[in-house]
Amino acid sequence: MKDKIFLAVSVLLCLFILAEVNYPQLAPQTELALFAMFGLLVVFLNYPIHQGFADRRVLQLLDTVLIGGVIVCFGYVVIQTEPVFQAFWLDGKPLGERAGAELQLDYIIGGVGLVLILEATRRSIGMTLPLLSLAFLLYAGFGQFMPDWLFPHRGYSVQRIISQTFLHSQGAFGIALRVMFTYVFLFVLFGTLLERTGATGYVLNLARRMFGASVGAPAKVAVLSSGMMGSLSGSAVANTATTGTFTIPLMTRSGFQPAIAGGIEAAASSGGALVPPIMGAAAYMMLEIVEPAVTYLEIIKAALLPAILYYTGMLCMVHFAAKSRKHTVVKAWNLEPDEAPNNDKTAERQKIVTVQGGIFLSAFVTLIGFLLMGATAFRAVTWSLLVVIAISLLNFLGRRIGDAETRIGSMNLLKGLDFLVSPCKRAAQSGVSLIAAAACVGIILGVVTLTGIGGKLPSTLLPLAATNLMLALFFLMISTIILGMGLPSSVCYLLMAILVGPVLLDLGVVPLAAHFFIFYFGMMSMVTPPVALAAYAAAAIAGSGVMATGFAAFRFALVGFALPYAFVLRPALLWLRPDGGAPEVWTVFGNFSLTFVGTVIFAAAIAGYLFSKLSVSARGILFIAAAVLFFAPISLQFAWIHGVVVVASAAVFYYNWQRKEMRHETSN
């Protein structure tokens, strides 16, 4: 019974978002109240507290009470906001017009609603964010007792805090939940629908064909497929769990140690949310936060070159690592009998791949096409969803292809219905944690607005940085990584962008570059020990130690820690000028070329291999060269420095190539 209710609520959630985002009929707060209500219902259905306990009856009753509380509290906001329920308005006024003069019932409902949000967040993503929200609530109530270094204020009553954080539009029903409602959930649904059509299998097959039996091929497949799949899911952990199931065993069979295999997959998956066109949830938050406003197409354009550089660095890293360990991996594919080239099913499987590839490519072409035509992000993804559904349903009406697990073509109506319903269920399972987290972040943002701490923190950090951009970037990197260790990367981005992002703007950083800097380090926190969530997921699949996998992931993702500094110092990598305008193509090409060469050199220095094993001094030269190519300005004044490091790097390349040739001649 619970499974049926869960499925029904999941489908209602998806249909409600599709309809209301594209053809809004309700007041803004009503939209978000219903969105949060459906999301929290799914959380309490999907994460029941009674699991794992012997005596479940009392706890099952508690779950039922909480579900009822969600309906009452969020339904109350809907009734007290929407004009159609005017007959039920208290004092004859809607909730929005009772600001500052709320009734006792308003406060009771608001208080219970806050508790429900905190509990739903605890169940879905853990204790960190609820505890952080509680700390902010206590700060709002007891600000007058705070020491000077904790930004004291006059303090607010419980009623004022509830009004700010739940009853009105600056708290739980604020910008964080609005972004999830308008953009993020639709893209989550889009990704799950593409996965349902066989996108995972298509991406893996495409990557395998590209790399064949080259050195380190399984690791390269993991990098490429995780990048492509991460663009669909936008979640490092979900990406690791999806593609890692296939790629980690391939790598371990080829000779990679389990911790190394898990680290490669975690690092590749963490970068997936940086790959356009879908990206992670933080990309859609930029649409609402960045000033001056940017379009989604501008965000995609800005993300393209850094994504290429990140995955170039990873491919070089795994190539050099494989060469240094002599992973020839010709036998790594270990084809099963039904995958062998002479098997009767080969042609049939090829048809499946063709259909999957057609749907996969048509979805992306449609999405980009509508964005280029000026459609909003949510309208473009809606049309792409419809295209995927239409092509898939047409194929349902066609001839049978493949087996029951993977085929898209079938005459079975029930399977066709399942094709439409199952992505809603998976999207709800994947997305509701973000809904709960967004509502919980809204509590924090409500307190930030109420107490004014959002303006006090940057004014304190700016003197610390002493107008030193690199020092300010370093402070921001550390704080983003620490916060991201316990929070979803999108939540981490939102908090940091609002709290300390203005520091970078005051130091003259291009606004979009500043936000991308925070976005990147929010993602890199997924592979930063000791709390590297993507590495944890990879370690579980690889059967390796958590810390060993985490440090391996950190090492393979190191280029992702250098890139944000590069595109802040060189905004041309984001297709921006220092004044925020569009740069000349030659400027972009020059900056990209230098950074590209620096990326390859950096990867070789980390791996300690370039044609042959690198000496300590050679690695030191390459590290210095990479730093110069990443960070030194491109101007006549610094041209000689670039020339010196290029010559030094070329000397290291030539010396190690000669060593390789000498060893080859000796062996012959």
C-alpha positions in Angstrom: 0.0 0.0 0.0 2.8 2.4 0.9 4.5 1.8 -2.4 1.3 2.7 -4.3 0.9 5.9 -2.3 4.6 6.7 -2.9 4.1 6.2 -6.7 1.0 8.2 -6.8 2.5 11.2 -4.9 5.6 11.0 -7.1 3.6 11.2 -10.3 1.5 14.0 -8.9 4.6 15.9 -8.0 6.0 15.6 -11.5 2.7 16.5 -13.2 2.2 19.4 -10.9 5.6 20.9 -11.6 5.3 20.4 -15.4 1.9 22.1 -15.5 2.5 24.9 -13.0 6.0 25.9 -14.2 4.9 26.2 -17.8 1.3 27.5 -17.3 1.2 29.0 -13.8 -2.3 29.4 -12.3 -1.5 29.7 -8.6 0.0 32.4 -6.4 3.8 32.0 -6.0 3.7 31.0 -2.3 0.9 28.5 -3.1 3.1 26.9 -5.8 6.0 26.5 -3.4 3.8 25.3 -0.5 2.3 22.5 -2.7 5.8 21.7 -4.1 7.2 21.4 -0.6 4.2 19.4 0.6 4.6 16.8 -2.1 8.3 16.7 -1.6 8.1 16.2 2.2 5.4 13.5 1.7 7.7 11.6 -0.5 10.6 12.0 2.1 8.5 10.6 4.9 7.2 7.8 2.7 10.7 7.0 1.4 12.6 7.3 4.7 10.3 5.8 7.3 11.7 6.1 10.8 10.4 2.6 11.8 12.8 0.7 9.5 15.3 -1.4 11.4 13.3 -1.5 14.7 11.6 -4.6 16.1 8.6 -2.8 17.6 7.4 -0.8 14.7 3.8 0.0 15.6 4.5 3.2 17.6 7.0 4.4 15.1 4.7 3.7 12.2 2.1 5.7 14.0 4.6 8.5 14.3 5.3 8.4 10.6 1.6 8.6 9.9 1.3 11.6 12.2 4.2 13.4 10.5 2.6 12.8 7.1 -0.6 14.2 8.4 1.3 17.1 9.8 2.8 17.9 6.4 -0.6 17.9 4.8 -2.1 20.2 7.5 0.8 22.7 7.7 1.5 23.2 4.1 -2.2 22.8 3.2 -2.8 25.6 5.7 -0.5 27.9 3.8 -2.2 27.1 0.5 -5.7 27.8 2.0 -4.6 31.0 3.7 -3.0 32.3 0.5 -5.1 31.2 -2.5 -8.1 33.5 -3.3 -10.3 30.5 -4.1 -10.3 29.7 -0.4 -11.1 33.3 0.6 -14.1 32.0 2.7 -11.6 30.3 5.1 -9.2 33.2 5.5 -8.7 34.2 9.1 -9.7 37.8 9.8 -10.8 38.0 6.2 -7.1 38.5 5.1 -4.7 36.3 3.2 -1.5 35.2 5.0 0.6 37.7 3.1 -1.4 40.6 4.4 -1.2 39.4 8.0 2.6 40.0 8.2 3.4 41.5 11.6 -0.1 40.8 12.8 -0.3 37.0 12.5 -2.7 35.0 14.7 -1.8 32.4 17.3 -2.8 29.6 14.9 -0.4 31.0 12.3 2.5 30.7 14.7 1.5 27.2 15.8 1.3 26.0 12.2 4.6 27.7 11.3 6.4 26.2 14.3 5.2 22.7 13.4 6.1 23.3 9.8 9.7 24.2 10.7 10.0 21.0 12.8 8.7 19.0 9.8 11.2 20.6 7.5 14.1 19.9 9.8 13.1 16.3 10.3 12.6 15.7 6.6 16.0 17.1 5.9 17.6 15.0 8.6 16.1 11.8 7.1 17.0 12.6 3.6 20.6 14.1 3.8 21.7 13.7 7.4 22.2 15.9 10.5 24.6 18.6 9.2 22.1 20.9 7.5 19.4 20.6 10.2 22.0 21.4 12.9 23.2 24.3 10.9 19.7 25.6 10.6 19.1 25.2 14.3 22.3 27.1 15.0 21.0 30.0 12.9 17.6 29.9 14.6 19.3 30.1 18.0 21.4 33.0 16.7 18.2 34.8 15.6 16.7 34.3 19.1 19.7 35.0 21.3 21.8 37.5 19.1 22.0 40.0 22.0 24.1 37.5 24.0 26.6 36.8 21.2 30.2 37.9 21.5 31.5 40.6 19.2 33.2 38.1 16.8 29.8 36.3 16.3 28.0 39.4 15.0 25.6 40.2 17.8 22.2 41.8 17.2 19.2 42.8 19.3 17.5 39.4 19.2 14.0 38.5 17.9 11.0 36.8 19.4 9.9 33.2 18.5 6.9 34.6 16.7 9.0 37.0 14.6 11.4 34.1 13.7 8.5 31.8 12.7 7.0 34.6 10.6 10.2 35.2 8.8 11.3 31.6 8.2 8.0 29.9 7.4 4.9 32.0 7.0 6.2 34.3 4.4 8.3 34.3 1.2 11.8 35.1 2.6 12.3 31.8 4.4 11.4 28.2 3.5 9.3 29.5 0.6 12.1 31.7 -0.7 14.7 31.6 -3.5 16.2 28.2 -2.7 12.8 26.4 -3.0 11.9 28.6 -6.0 15.0 27.5 -7.9 14.3 23.8 -7.1 10.7 24.2 -8.3 11.4 26.2 -11.5 14.5 24.5 -12.8 16.2 21.7 -10.8 13.4 19.2 -10.5 12.6 19.4 -14.2 16.2 18.6 -15.1 16.3 15.8 -12.6 13.2 14.3 -14.3 14.8 14.9 -17.7 17.9 12.9 -16.6 16.0 10.0 -15.1 13.9 9.8 -18.3 17.0 9.6 -20.5 18.5 7.0 -18.2 15.2 5.0 -18.6 15.7 5.1 -22.4 19.1 3.4 -22.0 21.4 6.4 -21.9 23.7 4.7 -19.4 24.3 1.8 -21.7 24.7 4.1 -24.7 27.2 6.3 -23.0 29.3 3.3 -21.8 29.2 1.7 -25.2 30.2 4.9 -26.9 33.1 5.4 -24.5 34.3 1.8 -25.0 34.3 2.2 -28.7 36.3 5.4 -28.5 39.1 4.0 -26.4 39.1 0.4 -27.5 41.9 -1.6 -26.0 44.2 1.4 -25.4 46.3 1.7 -22.3 44.1 2.4 -19.3 41.0 2.1 -21.4 38.6 1.1 -18.6 39.7 4.2 -16.6 39.3 6.4 -19.6 35.8 4.9 -20.2 35.0 5.8 -16.5 36.2 9.4 -17.0 34.2 10.0 -20.3 31.0 8.1 -19.4 30.9 9.7 -15.9 31.3 13.1 -17.4 28.4 12.5 -19.8 26.2 10.8 -17.2 27.0 13.5 -14.7 25.7 16.0 -17.1 22.3 14.2 -16.9 22.1 13.6 -13.2 23.9 16.7 -11.8 24.7 14.7 -8.7 28.2 13.4 -7.9 27.0 10.6 -5.6 24.2 9.5 -7.9 26.6 9.5 -10.8 29.1 7.4 -9.0 26.5 4.9 -8.0 25.1 4.7 -11.5 28.2 4.5 -13.7 30.5 3.1 -11.0 28.6 -0.1 -11.0 29.9 -0.8 -14.5 33.2 1.0 -14.6 34.8 0.2 -11.3 34.7 -3.6 -11.9 36.2 -3.0 -15.4 39.1 -1.1 -13.9 39.8 -3.6 -11.1 39.8 -6.5 -13.7 42.4 -4.6 -15.7 44.8 -4.3 -12.8 43.9 -1.1 -11.1 43.8 -1.3 -7.3 40.3 -1.1 -6.0 41.0 2.2 -4.1 42.5 3.7 -7.3 39.5 2.5 -9.4 37.0 4.0 -6.9 39.0 7.3 -6.8 39.0 7.7 -10.6 35.2 7.1 -10.7 34.5 9.5 -7.8 36.7 12.2 -9.3 35.1 11.8 -12.8 31.6 11.7 -11.4 32.2 14.9 -9.3 33.1 16.8 -12.4 30.0 15.7 -14.2 27.8 18.4 -12.7 30.2 20.9 -14.3 29.5 19.6 -17.8 26.9 21.5 -19.9 24.2 21.4 -21.0 22.4 20.1 -17.9 25.0 20.6 -15.1 24.2 20.6 -11.4 21.5 22.4 -9.5 23.8 25.3 -8.6 23.9 26.3 -12.3 20.1 27.1 -12.2 20.5 29.0 -8.9 22.9 31.3 -10.7 20.0 32.4 -12.9 18.4 33.9 -9.8 21.5 35.1 -7.9 24.0 36.4 -10.3 23.9 40.2 -10.8 23.7 41.5 -13.5 21.4 38.7 -14.6 22.6 36.0 -16.9 20.8 33.6 -19.2 21.1 29.8 -19.0 22.8 29.8 -22.4 25.5 32.2 -21.0 26.0 29.8 -18.1 26.4 26.8 -20.5 28.9 28.8 -22.7 30.9 29.8 -19.6 31.0 26.2 -18.3 32.2 24.6 -21.6 36.0 25.3 -21.6 36.5 24.6 -17.9 34.7 21.3 -18.3 37.0 20.4 -21.3 40.0 21.3 -19.3 38.9 19.3 -16.2 38.3 16.1 -18.2 41.4 16.6 -20.3 43.4 16.7 -17.0 41.6 13.5 -15.8 42.2 11.6 -19.0 45.9 12.6 -18.9 46.1 11.6 -15.3 44.6 8.1 -15.9 46.7 7.6 -19.0 50.0 8.5 -17.3 48.9 6.4 -14.2 48.1 3.4 -16.4 51.4 3.7 -18.4 53.4 3.9 -15.2 51.8 0.7 -14.0 51.9 -0.9 -17.4 48.1 -1.5 -17.5 47.8 -2.8 -21.1 44.2 -3.8 -20.4 43.6 -5.6 -23.7 42.0 -8.4 -21.7 40.1 -6.0 -19.4 36.8 -6.0 -21.3 36.4 -9.7 -20.5 33.5 -10.0 -22.9 30.7 -12.2 -21.8 29.3 -14.8 -24.2 26.3 -12.7 -25.1 28.6 -9.8 -25.9 31.0 -11.6 -28.1 31.3 -10.4 -31.7 30.2 -13.8 -33.2 27.1 -14.1 -31.0 23.7 -14.1 -32.6 22.5 -11.3 -30.4 25.1 -8.8 -31.7 22.9 -7.4 -34.4 20.0 -7.1 -32.0 22.0 -5.3 -29.4 23.3 -3.0 -32.1 19.7 -2.0 -32.9 19.2 -1.2 -29.2 22.2 1.0 -29.2 21.1 2.8 -32.3 17.7 3.6 -30.8 19.2 4.6 -27.5 21.7 6.9 -29.3 19.0 8.5 -31.4 16.9 9.4 -28.4 20.0 10.5 -26.4 21.2 12.8 -29.2 17.7 14.1 -30.1 17.2 15.1 -26.5 20.4 17.2 -26.3 19.9 18.7 -29.8 16.3 19.7 -28.8 17.5 21.2 -25.5 20.3 23.3 -27.0 18.1 24.2 -30.0 15.3 25.7 -27.9 17.9 27.5 -25.7 19.5 29.1 -28.8 16.0 30.2 -30.0 15.7 32.1 -26.7 13.5 29.8 -24.7 13.8 29.8 -20.9 15.6 26.9 -19.3 12.4 25.3 -17.9 10.6 25.7 -21.2 13.5 24.2 -23.2 13.8 21.2 -20.9 10.0 20.7 -21.0 10.0 20.5 -24.8 13.0 18.1 -24.6 11.1 15.9 -22.2 8.2 15.8 -24.7 10.5 15.0 -27.6 12.0 12.1 -25.6 8.6 10.8 -24.7 7.2 11.1 -28.2 10.1 9.3 -29.8 10.0 6.6 -27.2 6.3 6.1 -27.5 6.5 5.9 -31.3 9.1 3.2 -30.8 6.7 1.5 -28.4 4.3 1.2 -31.3 7.0 -0.2 -33.5 8.5 -3.6 -33.7 10.1 -5.4 -30.7 13.7 -4.7 -30.0 15.9 -6.3 -27.4 15.0 -8.0 -24.1 12.5 -7.1 -21.4 15.1 -5.2 -19.3 16.5 -2.9 -22.0 14.2 -2.7 -24.9 12.3 0.5 -25.8 10.2 -1.1 -28.5 7.2 -3.2 -27.4 3.5 -3.6 -28.0 2.9 -4.0 -24.3 0.8 -1.1 -23.0 1.7 -1.8 -19.4 5.4 -1.5 -20.2 4.7 1.7 -22.0 2.9 3.0 -19.0 5.8 1.9 -16.8 8.2 3.7 -19.1 6.3 7.0 -18.3 5.7 6.4 -14.6 9.1 5.0 -13.5 11.1 8.1 -14.3 8.7 10.1 -12.0 9.3 7.6 -9.2 13.1 7.8 -9.7 13.0 11.6 -10.0 11.1 11.8 -6.8 13.6 9.5 -5.0 16.5 11.5 -6.4 15.1 15.0 -6.1 13.1 15.1 -2.8 16.3 15.4 -0.7 17.0 18.6 -2.6 13.4 19.8 -1.9 13.8 19.2 1.8 17.3 20.7 1.8 16.1 23.8 -0.2 13.4 24.4 2.4 15.9 24.0 5.2 18.3 26.4 3.5 15.4 28.8 3.2 15.3 28.8 7.0 18.9 29.9 7.1 18.4 32.5 4.5 15.4 33.9 6.4 17.6 34.3 9.4 20.3 35.9 7.3 17.8 38.5 6.0 16.3 39.0 9.5 19.6 39.6 11.3 21.6 41.3 8.6 24.5 38.9 9.0 24.7 38.6 5.2 26.1 42.1 5.1 28.3 41.8 8.2 30.3 38.7 7.2 31.7 40.1 3.9 32.6 43.4 5.5 34.7 41.4 8.0 36.3 39.0 5.5 37.3 41.8 3.1 39.8 43.5 5.5 41.2 40.0 6.3 41.9 39.6 2.6 43.5 43.1 2.7 42.5 43.6 -1.0 44.6 40.5 -1.8 42.6 38.6 -4.4 44.5 35.3 -4.0 44.1 35.4 -0.2 40.4 36.1 -0.6 40.1 33.2 -3.1 42.0 30.9 -0.7 39.7 31.8 2.2 36.6 31.2 0.1 37.9 27.9 -1.2 38.6 26.6 2.3 35.2 27.7 3.7 33.4 26.3 0.6 35.1 22.9 0.9 34.5 22.7 4.7 30.8 23.5 4.3 30.5 21.2 1.3 31.7 18.3 3.3 28.3 18.0 5.0 26.0 19.5 2.5 24.8 18.8 -1.1 27.0 20.9 -3.4 24.1 23.0 -4.6 23.1 23.9 -1.1 26.8 24.7 -0.3 26.9 27.0 -3.4 23.7 28.8 -2.4 24.9 29.5 1.1 28.4 30.6 0.1 27.2 32.7 -2.8 24.9 34.7 -0.6 27.1 34.9 2.5 30.6 35.5 1.2 30.3 35.8 -2.6 30.2 39.6 -2.4 33.7 39.6 -1.1 35.0 38.6 -4.6 32.8 41.2 -6.2 34.3 43.9 -4.0 37.7 42.8 -5.2 36.8 43.3 -8.8 36.1 39.7 -9.9 33.7 39.2 -12.8 30.4 38.2 -11.1 29.8 35.0 -13.1 33.4 34.0 -12.5 33.0 34.5 -8.8 29.9 32.3 -8.7 31.6 29.6 -10.9 34.5 29.7 -8.4 32.1 28.8 -5.5 30.3 26.3 -7.7 33.5 24.4 -8.6 34.7 24.1 -5.0 31.2 23.0 -3.9 31.6 20.1 -6.3 35.3 19.4 -5.3 34.1 19.0 -1.7 32.6 15.7 -2.9 36.2 14.3 -3.3 38.0 16.2 -0.4 38.8 13.9 2.5 37.9 13.3 5.3 34.2 13.7 4.2 34.3 12.9 0.5 30.7 11.7 -0.2 31.3 10.6 -3.9 34.4 8.7 -2.8 32.4 6.9 -0.1 29.9 5.7 -2.7 32.8 4.5 -4.9 34.5 2.8 -2.0 31.3 0.8 -1.3 31.3 -0.5 -4.9 35.0 -1.1 -5.1 35.2 -2.8 -1.7 38.1 -0.5 -0.8 38.9 1.6 2.2 37.0 4.9 2.4 40.0 7.0 3.2 42.3 5.4 0.6 39.6 5.9 -2.0 39.0 9.5 -0.9 42.7 10.4 -1.2 42.9 8.7 -4.6 39.8 10.7 -5.7 41.4 13.9 -4.4 44.6 13.2 -6.3 42.9 12.6 -9.6 40.6 15.6 -9.2 43.5 18.0 -8.4 43.2 19.8 -11.7 39.7 20.8 -10.5 41.3 22.7 -7.6 43.5 24.7 -9.9 40.9 25.6 -12.6 38.8 28.0 -10.5 41.8 30.2 -9.8 42.6 30.1 -13.5 39.2 31.3 -14.7 38.9 34.0 -12.0 42.3 35.3 -13.1 41.6 34.7 -16.7 37.8 35.2 -17.3 38.4 34.6 -21.0 38.2 30.9 -20.1 34.5 31.6 -19.3 34.1 33.7 -22.5 34.1 36.9 -20.5 36.2 40.1 -20.4 37.4 41.5 -17.0 34.6 44.1 -17.4 32.0 41.3 -18.0 31.7 41.8 -21.8 32.4 39.3 -24.6 36.1 38.8 -25.4 37.7 38.5 -28.8 38.1 34.9 -30.1 41.9 35.1 -30.2 41.9 36.1 -26.5 39.9 33.1 -25.6 42.0 30.8 -27.8 45.3 32.1 -26.3 44.1 31.7 -22.7 42.6 28.3 -23.4 45.8 27.1 -25.2 48.1 28.1 -22.3 45.8 26.6 -19.7 45.4 23.4 -21.8 49.2 22.9 -22.0 49.4 23.7 -18.2 46.7 21.0 -17.6 48.7 18.3 -19.4 51.9 19.3 -17.6 50.1 19.4 -14.3 48.7 15.9 -14.9 52.1 14.5 -15.7 53.7 16.1 -12.6 51.0 14.6 -10.3 51.2 11.2 -12.0 55.1 11.3 -11.9 55.2 9.9 -15.4 55.9 11.2 -18.9 57.2 8.6 -21.4 59.1 7.3 -18.4 59.1 7.8 -14.7 59.8 11.4 -13.7 62.6 12.4 -11.3 61.8 14.6 -8.3 63.5 17.6 -10.0 61.6 17.1 -13.2 58.3 17.0 -11.4 59.2 20.2 -9.6 59.9 21.9 -12.9 56.6 20.7 -14.3 54.7 21.9 -11.3 56.2 25.4 -11.6 55.6 25.5 -15.3 51.9 24.5 -14.8 51.5 27.2 -12.1 52.8 29.8 -14.5 50.7 28.6 -17.4 47.6 28.6 -15.2 48.0 31.9 -13.4 50.5 34.3 -15.0 48.7 37.0 -17.0 49.0 36.9 -20.7 50.8 40.1 -21.6 54.1 41.3 -23.1 55.4 41.9 -19.6 55.0 38.2 -18.7 55.8 36.8 -22.2 59.4 35.9 -21.2 58.1 33.9 -18.2 55.8 31.9 -20.4 58.6 31.3 -22.8 61.0 30.1 -20.1 58.5 27.6 -18.7 57.6 26.3 -22.1 61.3 25.7 -23.0 61.9 24.0 -19.6 58.8 21.8 -20.0 59.9 20.9 -23.5 63.3 19.9 -22.2 61.7 17.6 -19.6 59.6 16.1 -22.4 62.5 15.5 -24.6 64.8 14.1 -21.9 62.1 11.6 -20.8 61.3 10.6 -24.3 65.0 10.0 -24.9 65.1 7.8 -21.8 62.2 5.8 -23.1 63.9 5.3 -26.5 67.1 4.2 -24.8 65.3 1.6 -22.7 63.5 0.4 -25.8 66.7 -0.1 -27.7 68.4 -1.8 -24.8 65.4 -4.2 -24.5 65.7 -5.1 -28.2 
